[in-house]
Amino acid sequence: MSESTQSSTERSPFTRPGFIISAALVVALIAAVVVIFFLPKADSTAQPAPASSSAGASAAPTKSADAAGKSVCGLPSSTETALGAAPKSKWELVGKMAAPTDPKTFGPGLTDDSGFRSCFAHSPTGAVYSAVNLVALGSSKSQQMNIKLADKLMTPGAGRDAAKQQATMLDPSTGSSGTVQVRGFLLKSYVPTEANVDLAFQTSGGKLFHAVLPLQWLDGDWKVKVSDAGQLINDVAPLSDMSGFIAWAGV
């Protein structure tokens, strides 16, 4: 492969159908190593989450999320608006990617029998946990999982409709065996109703990329805002190093 061809491939990592189907809840950072399918002052004293994340051990859902921002499963909210340090986290493999988990404090507060994870805290840390878990969930090649991602974790609109339609056409046999893992984050902006989480990824080949996941607090959980084409991530940029990002990784 020529250098120019390789460069062009790396600049357009999200063009394959598998990525678009779940509103780019599928992160394919390099075509050659297309990997994952599917994104306050930090509470640095947070304890690791309990070992179990099964539906039975998850926080029980409340009837509704209140106007003050309580999560749908009753996780605590926070008035913090910044996140300057990496949370102390337990990580679990979700699909092909490690994701942070703290069911009692930051989320996911709900995990169903299929492994679908939802309900994150209404806080900066909860938003970052949500972003990483969204990306990790997309590493599943399950058509059912991708439909559920589009249906439950995207904001309503043309983009979600497009993502759901594309998810029905997912071919589980496609995709490569490469992997991508989160290596850091930057909370670019946060207000109680919205958050923009910039995630840094590293491919199994050692290349670094980053992308911003726009989130909205809606119906007691963080949901991703997608383009009308059904793409969660519209722009991916290469990184030469991790400068500017807060290092945070599970593996």
Contacts in CASP RR format, 6 or more apart in sequence:
PFRMAT RR
TARGET T0000
AUTHOR 0000-0000-0000
METHOD contacts of the structure
MODEL  1
MSESTQSSTERSPFTRPGFIISAALVVALIAAVVVIFFLPKADSTAQPAP
ASSSAGASAAPTKSADAAGKSVCGLPSSTETALGAAPKSKWELVGKMAAP
TDPKTFGPGLTDDSGFRSCFAHSPTGAVYSAVNLVALGSSKSQQMNIKLA
DKLMTPGAGRDAAKQQATMLDPSTGSSGTVQVRGFLLKSYVPTEANVDLA
FQTSGGKLFHAVLPLQWLDGDWKVKVSDAGQLINDVAPLSDMSGFIAWAG
V
1 9 0 8 1.000
6 32 0 8 1.000
9 30 0 8 1.000
9 31 0 8 1.000
9 32 0 8 1.000
10 30 0 8 1.000
10 31 0 8 1.000
10 207 0 8 1.000
10 238 0 8 1.000
11 238 0 8 1.000
12 31 0 8 1.000
13 19 0 8 1.000
13 27 0 8 1.000
13 28 0 8 1.000
13 29 0 8 1.000
13 30 0 8 1.000
13 31 0 8 1.000
13 34 0 8 1.000
13 209 0 8 1.000
13 236 0 8 1.000
14 20 0 8 1.000
14 24 0 8 1.000
14 26 0 8 1.000
14 27 0 8 1.000
14 28 0 8 1.000
14 231 0 8 1.000
14 233 0 8 1.000
14 236 0 8 1.000
16 28 0 8 1.000
16 31 0 8 1.000
16 34 0 8 1.000
16 174 0 8 1.000
16 175 0 8 1.000
17 166 0 8 1.000
17 169 0 8 1.000
17 170 0 8 1.000
17 174 0 8 1.000
18 26 0 8 1.000
18 28 0 8 1.000
18 37 0 8 1.000
18 166 0 8 1.000
18 170 0 8 1.000
18 171 0 8 1.000
18 174 0 8 1.000
18 175 0 8 1.000
19 26 0 8 1.000
19 27 0 8 1.000
19 28 0 8 1.000
19 37 0 8 1.000
19 38 0 8 1.000
19 231 0 8 1.000
20 26 0 8 1.000
20 163 0 8 1.000
20 166 0 8 1.000
20 229 0 8 1.000
20 230 0 8 1.000
20 231 0 8 1.000
21 146 0 8 1.000
21 150 0 8 1.000
21 163 0 8 1.000
21 166 0 8 1.000
21 167 0 8 1.000
21 169 0 8 1.000
21 170 0 8 1.000
22 37 0 8 1.000
22 38 0 8 1.000
22 138 0 8 1.000
22 146 0 8 1.000
22 149 0 8 1.000
22 150 0 8 1.000
22 163 0 8 1.000
22 166 0 8 1.000
22 167 0 8 1.000
22 170 0 8 1.000
22 232 0 8 1.000
23 38 0 8 1.000
23 149 0 8 1.000
23 150 0 8 1.000
23 154 0 8 1.000
23 159 0 8 1.000
23 160 0 8 1.000
23 162 0 8 1.000
23 163 0 8 1.000
23 224 0 8 1.000
23 226 0 8 1.000
23 227 0 8 1.000
23 230 0 8 1.000
23 231 0 8 1.000
23 232 0 8 1.000
24 38 0 8 1.000
24 226 0 8 1.000
24 230 0 8 1.000
24 231 0 8 1.000
24 232 0 8 1.000
24 233 0 8 1.000
24 234 0 8 1.000
25 37 0 8 1.000
25 38 0 8 1.000
25 134 0 8 1.000
25 135 0 8 1.000
25 137 0 8 1.000
25 138 0 8 1.000
25 146 0 8 1.000
25 149 0 8 1.000
25 150 0 8 1.000
25 153 0 8 1.000
25 163 0 8 1.000
25 224 0 8 1.000
25 232 0 8 1.000
26 36 0 8 1.000
26 37 0 8 1.000
26 38 0 8 1.000
26 138 0 8 1.000
26 139 0 8 1.000
26 146 0 8 1.000
27 35 0 8 1.000
27 36 0 8 1.000
27 37 0 8 1.000
27 38 0 8 1.000
27 135 0 8 1.000
27 138 0 8 1.000
27 180 0 8 1.000
27 201 0 8 1.000
27 211 0 8 1.000
27 233 0 8 1.000
28 34 0 8 1.000
28 35 0 8 1.000
28 36 0 8 1.000
28 37 0 8 1.000
29 35 0 8 1.000
29 180 0 8 1.000
29 201 0 8 1.000
29 203 0 8 1.000
29 207 0 8 1.000
29 209 0 8 1.000
29 236 0 8 1.000
30 203 0 8 1.000
30 207 0 8 1.000
30 209 0 8 1.000
32 176 0 8 1.000
33 176 0 8 1.000
33 178 0 8 1.000
33 179 0 8 1.000
33 180 0 8 1.000
33 203 0 8 1.000
33 204 0 8 1.000
33 205 0 8 1.000
33 207 0 8 1.000
34 175 0 8 1.000
34 176 0 8 1.000
34 178 0 8 1.000
35 96 0 8 1.000
35 139 0 8 1.000
35 176 0 8 1.000
35 178 0 8 1.000
35 179 0 8 1.000
35 180 0 8 1.000
35 203 0 8 1.000
35 204 0 8 1.000
36 95 0 8 1.000
36 96 0 8 1.000
36 97 0 8 1.000
36 135 0 8 1.000
36 136 0 8 1.000
36 138 0 8 1.000
36 139 0 8 1.000
36 179 0 8 1.000
36 180 0 8 1.000
37 96 0 8 1.000
37 138 0 8 1.000
37 139 0 8 1.000
37 140 0 8 1.000
37 141 0 8 1.000
37 146 0 8 1.000
38 134 0 8 1.000
38 135 0 8 1.000
38 136 0 8 1.000
38 137 0 8 1.000
38 138 0 8 1.000
38 139 0 8 1.000
38 149 0 8 1.000
38 232 0 8 1.000
39 130 0 8 1.000
39 131 0 8 1.000
39 132 0 8 1.000
39 134 0 8 1.000
39 135 0 8 1.000
39 197 0 8 1.000
39 199 0 8 1.000
39 211 0 8 1.000
39 212 0 8 1.000
39 213 0 8 1.000
39 215 0 8 1.000
39 224 0 8 1.000
39 232 0 8 1.000
39 233 0 8 1.000
40 78 0 8 1.000
40 79 0 8 1.000
40 80 0 8 1.000
40 81 0 8 1.000
40 82 0 8 1.000
40 83 0 8 1.000
40 123 0 8 1.000
40 124 0 8 1.000
40 125 0 8 1.000
40 190 0 8 1.000
41 80 0 8 1.000
41 82 0 8 1.000
41 83 0 8 1.000
41 84 0 8 1.000
41 85 0 8 1.000
42 83 0 8 1.000
42 84 0 8 1.000
42 85 0 8 1.000
42 86 0 8 1.000
42 87 0 8 1.000
42 124 0 8 1.000
42 125 0 8 1.000
43 78 0 8 1.000
43 87 0 8 1.000
43 105 0 8 1.000
43 125 0 8 1.000
44 85 0 8 1.000
44 87 0 8 1.000
44 88 0 8 1.000
45 88 0 8 1.000
46 87 0 8 1.000
46 88 0 8 1.000
46 89 0 8 1.000
46 102 0 8 1.000
46 105 0 8 1.000
46 106 0 8 1.000
46 125 0 8 1.000
47 88 0 8 1.000
48 88 0 8 1.000
48 89 0 8 1.000
48 90 0 8 1.000
48 102 0 8 1.000
49 89 0 8 1.000
49 90 0 8 1.000
49 101 0 8 1.000
49 102 0 8 1.000
49 103 0 8 1.000
49 104 0 8 1.000
49 105 0 8 1.000
49 107 0 8 1.000
50 57 0 8 1.000
50 103 0 8 1.000
50 104 0 8 1.000
51 90 0 8 1.000
53 92 0 8 1.000
53 101 0 8 1.000
53 103 0 8 1.000
53 108 0 8 1.000
53 111 0 8 1.000
53 117 0 8 1.000
54 111 0 8 1.000
55 110 0 8 1.000
55 111 0 8 1.000
55 112 0 8 1.000
55 113 0 8 1.000
57 103 0 8 1.000
58 73 0 8 1.000
58 103 0 8 1.000
58 108 0 8 1.000
58 109 0 8 1.000
58 110 0 8 1.000
58 111 0 8 1.000
58 119 0 8 1.000
59 73 0 8 1.000
59 74 0 8 1.000
59 75 0 8 1.000
59 103 0 8 1.000
59 104 0 8 1.000
59 107 0 8 1.000
59 109 0 8 1.000
59 110 0 8 1.000
59 119 0 8 1.000
60 73 0 8 1.000
61 72 0 8 1.000
61 73 0 8 1.000
61 74 0 8 1.000
61 110 0 8 1.000
61 119 0 8 1.000
62 70 0 8 1.000
62 72 0 8 1.000
62 73 0 8 1.000
62 74 0 8 1.000
64 72 0 8 1.000
65 71 0 8 1.000
65 72 0 8 1.000
65 74 0 8 1.000
65 219 0 8 1.000
65 220 0 8 1.000
65 221 0 8 1.000
68 77 0 8 1.000
69 77 0 8 1.000
69 122 0 8 1.000
69 192 0 8 1.000
69 217 0 8 1.000
69 220 0 8 1.000
70 77 0 8 1.000
70 122 0 8 1.000
70 220 0 8 1.000
71 77 0 8 1.000
71 109 0 8 1.000
71 119 0 8 1.000
71 120 0 8 1.000
71 121 0 8 1.000
71 122 0 8 1.000
71 220 0 8 1.000
71 221 0 8 1.000
72 110 0 8 1.000
72 119 0 8 1.000
72 219 0 8 1.000
72 220 0 8 1.000
72 221 0 8 1.000
73 109 0 8 1.000
73 110 0 8 1.000
73 119 0 8 1.000
74 119 0 8 1.000
75 104 0 8 1.000
75 105 0 8 1.000
75 106 0 8 1.000
75 107 0 8 1.000
75 109 0 8 1.000
75 119 0 8 1.000
75 120 0 8 1.000
75 121 0 8 1.000
75 122 0 8 1.000
76 105 0 8 1.000
76 121 0 8 1.000
76 123 0 8 1.000
77 121 0 8 1.000
77 122 0 8 1.000
77 123 0 8 1.000
78 121 0 8 1.000
78 122 0 8 1.000
78 123 0 8 1.000
78 124 0 8 1.000
78 125 0 8 1.000
80 123 0 8 1.000
80 124 0 8 1.000
80 125 0 8 1.000
81 124 0 8 1.000
81 190 0 8 1.000
81 191 0 8 1.000
82 124 0 8 1.000
82 187 0 8 1.000
82 190 0 8 1.000
83 124 0 8 1.000
83 125 0 8 1.000
83 128 0 8 1.000
83 187 0 8 1.000
83 190 0 8 1.000
83 246 0 8 1.000
84 187 0 8 1.000
84 246 0 8 1.000
85 246 0 8 1.000
86 184 0 8 1.000
86 185 0 8 1.000
86 246 0 8 1.000
86 247 0 8 1.000
86 248 0 8 1.000
87 100 0 8 1.000
87 102 0 8 1.000
87 106 0 8 1.000
87 125 0 8 1.000
87 128 0 8 1.000
87 129 0 8 1.000
87 248 0 8 1.000
89 100 0 8 1.000
89 101 0 8 1.000
89 102 0 8 1.000
89 129 0 8 1.000
89 248 0 8 1.000
89 250 0 8 1.000
90 100 0 8 1.000
90 101 0 8 1.000
90 102 0 8 1.000
91 98 0 8 1.000
91 99 0 8 1.000
91 100 0 8 1.000
91 101 0 8 1.000
91 250 0 8 1.000
91 251 0 8 1.000
92 98 0 8 1.000
92 99 0 8 1.000
92 101 0 8 1.000
93 99 0 8 1.000
94 115 0 8 1.000
94 117 0 8 1.000
94 133 0 8 1.000
94 136 0 8 1.000
94 137 0 8 1.000
94 139 0 8 1.000
95 136 0 8 1.000
95 137 0 8 1.000
95 138 0 8 1.000
95 139 0 8 1.000
95 140 0 8 1.000
96 139 0 8 1.000
96 178 0 8 1.000
96 179 0 8 1.000
96 180 0 8 1.000
97 135 0 8 1.000
97 136 0 8 1.000
97 139 0 8 1.000
97 179 0 8 1.000
97 180 0 8 1.000
97 181 0 8 1.000
97 182 0 8 1.000
98 136 0 8 1.000
98 181 0 8 1.000
98 182 0 8 1.000
98 249 0 8 1.000
98 250 0 8 1.000
98 251 0 8 1.000
99 117 0 8 1.000
99 132 0 8 1.000
99 133 0 8 1.000
99 135 0 8 1.000
99 136 0 8 1.000
99 137 0 8 1.000
100 106 0 8 1.000
100 129 0 8 1.000
100 132 0 8 1.000
100 133 0 8 1.000
100 248 0 8 1.000
100 250 0 8 1.000
101 107 0 8 1.000
101 108 0 8 1.000
101 117 0 8 1.000
101 129 0 8 1.000
101 133 0 8 1.000
102 129 0 8 1.000
103 109 0 8 1.000
103 111 0 8 1.000
105 121 0 8 1.000
106 120 0 8 1.000
106 121 0 8 1.000
106 123 0 8 1.000
106 125 0 8 1.000
106 126 0 8 1.000
106 129 0 8 1.000
107 117 0 8 1.000
107 119 0 8 1.000
107 120 0 8 1.000
107 121 0 8 1.000
107 126 0 8 1.000
107 129 0 8 1.000
107 130 0 8 1.000
107 133 0 8 1.000
108 117 0 8 1.000
108 118 0 8 1.000
108 119 0 8 1.000
108 120 0 8 1.000
108 129 0 8 1.000
108 133 0 8 1.000
109 117 0 8 1.000
109 118 0 8 1.000
109 119 0 8 1.000
109 120 0 8 1.000
110 117 0 8 1.000
110 118 0 8 1.000
110 119 0 8 1.000
111 117 0 8 1.000
111 118 0 8 1.000
114 142 0 8 1.000
114 144 0 8 1.000
114 145 0 8 1.000
114 148 0 8 1.000
115 145 0 8 1.000
116 137 0 8 1.000
116 145 0 8 1.000
116 148 0 8 1.000
116 149 0 8 1.000
116 152 0 8 1.000
117 133 0 8 1.000
117 137 0 8 1.000
118 152 0 8 1.000
118 153 0 8 1.000
118 221 0 8 1.000
119 220 0 8 1.000
119 221 0 8 1.000
120 126 0 8 1.000
120 127 0 8 1.000
120 129 0 8 1.000
120 130 0 8 1.000
120 133 0 8 1.000
120 221 0 8 1.000
120 222 0 8 1.000
121 129 0 8 1.000
122 192 0 8 1.000
122 217 0 8 1.000
122 220 0 8 1.000
124 187 0 8 1.000
124 190 0 8 1.000
124 195 0 8 1.000
126 222 0 8 1.000
127 187 0 8 1.000
127 190 0 8 1.000
127 195 0 8 1.000
127 197 0 8 1.000
127 215 0 8 1.000
127 222 0 8 1.000
128 185 0 8 1.000
128 187 0 8 1.000
128 197 0 8 1.000
130 215 0 8 1.000
130 221 0 8 1.000
130 222 0 8 1.000
131 185 0 8 1.000
131 197 0 8 1.000
131 199 0 8 1.000
131 213 0 8 1.000
131 215 0 8 1.000
131 222 0 8 1.000
132 182 0 8 1.000
132 185 0 8 1.000
132 199 0 8 1.000
134 149 0 8 1.000
134 153 0 8 1.000
134 213 0 8 1.000
134 224 0 8 1.000
134 232 0 8 1.000
135 182 0 8 1.000
135 199 0 8 1.000
135 213 0 8 1.000
137 145 0 8 1.000
137 149 0 8 1.000
137 153 0 8 1.000
138 145 0 8 1.000
138 146 0 8 1.000
138 149 0 8 1.000
140 146 0 8 1.000
141 170 0 8 1.000
141 172 0 8 1.000
141 174 0 8 1.000
141 175 0 8 1.000
142 172 0 8 1.000
143 167 0 8 1.000
143 168 0 8 1.000
143 170 0 8 1.000
143 172 0 8 1.000
146 167 0 8 1.000
146 170 0 8 1.000
147 164 0 8 1.000
147 167 0 8 1.000
147 168 0 8 1.000
149 163 0 8 1.000
149 167 0 8 1.000
150 160 0 8 1.000
150 163 0 8 1.000
150 164 0 8 1.000
150 167 0 8 1.000
151 160 0 8 1.000
151 164 0 8 1.000
153 221 0 8 1.000
153 223 0 8 1.000
153 224 0 8 1.000
154 160 0 8 1.000
154 163 0 8 1.000
154 223 0 8 1.000
154 224 0 8 1.000
154 225 0 8 1.000
154 226 0 8 1.000
154 232 0 8 1.000
155 216 0 8 1.000
155 218 0 8 1.000
155 223 0 8 1.000
155 224 0 8 1.000
155 225 0 8 1.000
155 226 0 8 1.000
158 228 0 8 1.000
158 230 0 8 1.000
159 226 0 8 1.000
159 227 0 8 1.000
159 228 0 8 1.000
159 229 0 8 1.000
159 230 0 8 1.000
160 226 0 8 1.000
160 230 0 8 1.000
162 226 0 8 1.000
162 228 0 8 1.000
162 229 0 8 1.000
162 230 0 8 1.000
163 226 0 8 1.000
163 230 0 8 1.000
163 232 0 8 1.000
166 230 0 8 1.000
178 203 0 8 1.000
178 204 0 8 1.000
179 203 0 8 1.000
179 204 0 8 1.000
180 201 0 8 1.000
180 202 0 8 1.000
180 203 0 8 1.000
180 204 0 8 1.000
181 201 0 8 1.000
181 202 0 8 1.000
181 249 0 8 1.000
181 250 0 8 1.000
181 251 0 8 1.000
182 199 0 8 1.000
182 200 0 8 1.000
182 201 0 8 1.000
182 248 0 8 1.000
182 249 0 8 1.000
182 250 0 8 1.000
183 200 0 8 1.000
183 201 0 8 1.000
183 202 0 8 1.000
183 208 0 8 1.000
183 242 0 8 1.000
183 245 0 8 1.000
183 247 0 8 1.000
183 248 0 8 1.000
183 249 0 8 1.000
184 199 0 8 1.000
184 200 0 8 1.000
184 242 0 8 1.000
184 245 0 8 1.000
184 246 0 8 1.000
184 247 0 8 1.000
184 248 0 8 1.000
184 249 0 8 1.000
185 197 0 8 1.000
185 198 0 8 1.000
185 199 0 8 1.000
185 200 0 8 1.000
185 245 0 8 1.000
185 246 0 8 1.000
185 248 0 8 1.000
186 197 0 8 1.000
186 198 0 8 1.000
186 200 0 8 1.000
186 244 0 8 1.000
186 245 0 8 1.000
186 246 0 8 1.000
187 195 0 8 1.000
187 196 0 8 1.000
187 197 0 8 1.000
187 198 0 8 1.000
188 196 0 8 1.000
188 197 0 8 1.000
188 198 0 8 1.000
188 212 0 8 1.000
189 195 0 8 1.000
189 196 0 8 1.000
190 196 0 8 1.000
192 217 0 8 1.000
193 216 0 8 1.000
193 217 0 8 1.000
194 214 0 8 1.000
194 215 0 8 1.000
194 216 0 8 1.000
194 217 0 8 1.000
195 214 0 8 1.000
195 215 0 8 1.000
195 217 0 8 1.000
195 222 0 8 1.000
196 212 0 8 1.000
196 213 0 8 1.000
196 214 0 8 1.000
196 215 0 8 1.000
197 212 0 8 1.000
197 213 0 8 1.000
197 215 0 8 1.000
198 210 0 8 1.000
198 211 0 8 1.000
198 212 0 8 1.000
198 213 0 8 1.000
198 245 0 8 1.000
199 210 0 8 1.000
199 211 0 8 1.000
199 212 0 8 1.000
199 213 0 8 1.000
200 208 0 8 1.000
200 209 0 8 1.000
200 210 0 8 1.000
200 239 0 8 1.000
200 242 0 8 1.000
200 245 0 8 1.000
201 208 0 8 1.000
201 209 0 8 1.000
201 210 0 8 1.000
201 211 0 8 1.000
202 208 0 8 1.000
203 209 0 8 1.000
207 238 0 8 1.000
208 238 0 8 1.000
208 239 0 8 1.000
208 240 0 8 1.000
208 241 0 8 1.000
208 242 0 8 1.000
209 236 0 8 1.000
209 237 0 8 1.000
209 238 0 8 1.000
209 239 0 8 1.000
210 236 0 8 1.000
210 237 0 8 1.000
210 239 0 8 1.000
210 245 0 8 1.000
211 233 0 8 1.000
211 235 0 8 1.000
211 236 0 8 1.000
211 237 0 8 1.000
212 233 0 8 1.000
212 235 0 8 1.000
213 224 0 8 1.000
213 232 0 8 1.000
213 233 0 8 1.000
214 224 0 8 1.000
214 225 0 8 1.000
215 222 0 8 1.000
215 223 0 8 1.000
215 224 0 8 1.000
215 225 0 8 1.000
216 222 0 8 1.000
216 223 0 8 1.000
216 224 0 8 1.000
216 225 0 8 1.000
217 223 0 8 1.000
224 232 0 8 1.000
226 232 0 8 1.000
227 234 0 8 1.000
239 245 0 8 1.000
END
